[in-house]
């Protein structure tokens, strides 16, 4: 009996120590290089308002739902369902700022796309029952309920993706 108690205390102490040890820090910021040749930026020889209008039309032509559209910014989203249990949402943010290009005036357009991935997760419903002197008991009832659960979110960093968007946007500039 004494041996079991000692093993229990040792196991408990190890579990407590492992839960107190710090988690490894996420150092994703070290991947950020702040390079001057950004895939998120493109210059156009038109006003910021005309650039954002071309961006809005480009997004509409690809099935994006416009959430917000101003003279100098556009926010849009589009949903994808790669399989029955996964949903992906792309949220597109576009900002159009004035830019001096020597004698001509133009605009710098900044695009950023955030990808959110959700998966269908099943959760069973249960109810708890507590009886004095006996303890508590959890009993399942009424089947499963499924819901979408966010499993990841990241900025799209693919330079070709942004290049295709800016090329399409250029086709809407008149």
Helices and strands as residue ranges (DSSP letters): H 2-20, G 28-31, E 41-44, H 48-61, E 65-69, E 73-83, E 86-101, E 104-131, E 135-155, H 159-171
